[in-house]
Amino acid sequence: MTKKFSILILSAVIFIAGCKKDSLPGGPKGPQLPEQINFSEHDLFPEGLAYDPTHNWFFVSSAAFGTVGVVTADGTWNPVVTDDKLTSTTGLKVDKVHHRLWVCNVEGGIGAYDLNNGQRIFYTDLSMLLPGEPLFMNDEVIDPDGNAYVTSSAAPVIFKVSKNGSASVFFKDNAFAVNPDEFGFNGIQYNSSGYLLVAHTALNQIIKIPINNPSNYKAVQLGAGLSFPDGMLLSKDGKQLVVVSDDKVLSFISKDQWESASLSTSFSTGPVFATSLTSDGKRVYVVYCHLDKLLSGQDQDDYTIQEVPLKNPDKF
């Protein structure tokens, strides 16, 4: 199934479900995470994935319902964020410094939620910044100051949202515009040397965007081709980038601050429509979302969080 799926189709099938929770289940102590975690929830379609070291579990989003849940090491899923603002959720990021979970809502917004009880801290409507333009909020990354950089896959824009919820347009360039049935900006990562790495799905590229001079962007010269890149994950030292690329997960290593990079690992997921990546600090995991079933109107109950075996494991 190609990653050039229609934004209009996905928007047509989202709806709100769930009930409020006062606190998150479980606690910080738990079993060692296995290589593979299988979990079930009818028509969940968990596009986003984020590991929470505070509770030793994974947050997963829902492209169909908007509900954000947690998956524990034994494969138990529980809903934890059911904000009525959230209609179709995609990218997730845990900010353990500020004790919050950031959640992308496809229909033009992003929210921050308390890690301990799932309650909303704020919700920012980004559509107000670009009235009349199509938006499809896809992924976010958090900088050391607690600001979020948020990608839109429908418009060639990256937003910046402060830790207090105020928002601005950080980057916009029509060179990255896409057709209605294509995805543009997708996964995004922050490098401590002062730039963003952003996947562009339709162009099959990783774009390097300097924080202090966004207009001075350039495509990373990769040693292997990408196929509809989606979620990404950057190692702590900033030298290894893991990318979901259609039915594979690829890792690249750069020795020149992402002017170029060489292929290190190629891991085949098979036809499971993998989307997002996260790490428990030592190992990298990818979620098998089966989003193609949602787009074709089919049901799906079973999902997998799978460790990606890297040839050159790093701290993530």
N, C-alpha and C positions, 0 to 999 in steps of 0.2 A: 504494500500500500504506500503510495507516494506521500511525502510530507507536504505537497502543495495542495492541502485540503482547503475547502471553501470556508471562509469566515462566515458567510451568510448561512451556510448549512449548520455550522456549529451554534451560531447565535439562535437559530430557530428551535433548537432542542433543549435549551437550558431552562431550568425552573428551580424554584426555591423549595427546600424541604428541611426538616429537622426540628429539634427542640432545644431549649436553653440548658446549659450545664453551669452549676455554681463553682465547680472545681474539677480539675483534671484527675482521672483515675490513676491509681498506682503511685510510684515514687521513684526516687533516684536509684535505688538499689534494684538490680535485676540480673538475669543470666547473661553470659557472654553472647554477643550477637552471632548467629550462625551465618554460614555463607549464603544461604538462601532462606527467605521467609515468604511463605505462601499465606495469603489471607483472602477472605471472601466478604463481599458486600454487593448486593444486587445493583448493577448498573452504576457503580461508583465512578469509574474512569478516572483514576488518580493521576492527573497530569503532572502535578508538582510533588516534590519529595524533599524533606529536610530533616536531618538528624538533630535531636535535642539531647545534648550531653547531660543536662540537668536531670532528666528523667530516664535516660537510656532507652529512648524509643524514637520512632520516625513519625513525623507529621506527613500526612498525605492530603492533597487537595481533591476536588471533585469537579470535573468539567461539566457534569450533568446537573448536579444539585447545588453546588456552591459550598456545601458543608466541608469543613476541614476536620479530619479525624487523626487519631494516633494509632499506630500499629506497633505492638509489643513484640518481643523476641519470639513468643510462642505463636504469633500469627493472629492475635486478637485485635480486631478493629473496634474503636469506639469514637463517636462524634464528640468534638470538643468546642468547635466554633460554628455556630449556626446563626450568625448575624444576618438579618433580613436585607442588608446591603449587598450581600454576596450571592450572586446568581449563578456564576460559573467561575470557579477558581482555578488558577494555573500555578505560576511560580510561587514558591515559599522560601523564606530565609529566616533562620534563627539568629537573633542578635542577643547573645548571652550576656554581654556587657550591660545592656539596657533592659534585659529580662523581657524581651518581646518577640513575637512572631509576626513577620511581615507577610501579607497575603495579597497577591495580585487578583483582581476581579476583572474578568474579560471586558465587561461593559464599562470601561473607562475610569476605573478607580483602583486604589490600593488602601489597605487597612493595616493597622498595627494592633496586636492583641497581646494581652498579658500571658506570659508563659505558664503561670501557675494556675490560672483559672479560666483562660480562654476568653475573658471579657474584652470588649473593644476599648482601646485607648483613644484612637481616632480613626476616622475614615476620610480620605481625601479624594474628591471628585476631580480627576484630571481633565475630563472633557471640557471643563470651563476654560481651560487655557487655549484650546484649539476648537472653538465652536464651529460646528458644521463639518469637521473632518472626521473620517472613520478612525476609530481607535479599537485596538485589540490588545489589552494589557497582557503581557506574556511572562516576563521574568524581572527580577530585581537583584541587586547586589548592595551590600551595606559597607560603607567606608568606616574607618576607625572612629570618626566623629559621630556615627550613628545616622548619617544621611543615606537615603536610598536612591539608587539610579535605576530607572524603570524603563523597560523596552516596550514599544508598541509594534506589533507585527503588521498592522494595517497602514500606519502612517510612518514616514521616515523620521521618527522622532525618539529621543530619549529624554525622559523627565528626571528632575531632581526633586526629591521630597525630603525636607528636613526632619529631624527626630521629633519635632513638634507638629509636623503635619503640613507645614506650608510648602507650596510647590511652585516650580518654575520649569520652563523649557530649557534643558541643558544643551541639547544638540538637535538640529533639524537641517536636513540636506536632501533635496529632491533627487539627488543622484541615487538615493537608496529607495525611491518610491517603487511600489509593486502594483501589479494588477489585482483586482478584487479576489481572484482565486489563488493568490500566492501569499506566502509569508515572507516578511522582510526581517527586521531585527528580531532576535529570539533570545537565546541564552546570553548571559552577561556576567563578567567577572571583573574584580578590582585588583590591580597590581599595586603593591605598596610603593613602587617606584614612581607612581603618579599617572597612571593611565588605565583605561578600561579596555578589555578585550570583549568584543561583541560578535556573536554569530549572526550572519545574514543568510537566511535559509534559501531564498531564491537565487542569490548570487553564488552560493556555495563557498563563502568566504568567512574568514575571521578578520574583523576590522580592529585596528589599534587606534584608540582615541585618547590623546593627552588631556588630562583634567584641566590644565591651565591654558590650553590652546586647542580646543576641540576641532577647529577647522583644519588643523594640521594632521588629519587622520591619514592612515594608509592601510592597505591590505597586508596581512602577514603572509610571507612567502612560505608556503607549506611544502614539505617533502612528499606529500601524498594528497590525492584529491579527496574532497568532502562530497557527501551526497545528502543534501537537505539537512544541514546541521541544526541541532536543537539545543538541548541543555548542555551546560559546560561546568567544569570544576577545575580550579587552579590550585596547585600545591602551595603550601605555606611559604616556601622559598621563591615562589613565582616562576619556577623554571619548567614545570610540567603542567600541561593543559589536557584535560580529558574531555572528549566531545562525543555526544551521541550523534551518529551519522547514519541515518536510515536504519538498516538492520545490523549495524555494528556500533561498537564503542571504540573510538580511537584515542590514543594518547600521543601527544607530541612533546618534544623536549626542545627548548630554545636556549642557546648560549649567547645570544646577542640582544636581550631585552625585547624579544618578539618582533624583531625585524624579519626573522625567518625561523623555521623550526623543522625538525626531522621526526619521522614517525617512529614511535617506540613500541606500541602495543596495538594490535587489532583483535578485538574480541567480538565474536558473532553472537548476537542475541536471538537471531531467527525472526520470523514474522510476528512479533509481539507488540509492535509500535511502542518501543521504548522512548521515553521522553526526558526525564530529569535525573540528575546525579546529585549525590551527597556523600559525606564521609563521617565516620565515627572518630576521625583523627588519625587512624592507621590504615583503614581500608576504604575503598571507594565502592559505592552501591549505585545501581541504576534501577528504576522502576519500570516494569512492563505494564504499560497503561492500556493497551488494546483499543486505542482511540478510534481505529478504523471501524470497529464494531458500532461505536456511537454514531459515526458519520454515515454508516450504511443502515442505520435503524435496527441493528441487532442487539440482543441482550448479552451481557457479560457479568459473571459472578466472581470469577477467580482472577487474582492478580499476584504478582511476584516482585519482591525486592531482592535483587541479585547482586552478589559481590562481583566486581570486575577484577579479574586477575591481571595485575600489571607486571610487566617484565622488569620495570625499574620502580619499585614501590617507593613512595615518598610520604612525608607527612602532609596531610591535607586538612 
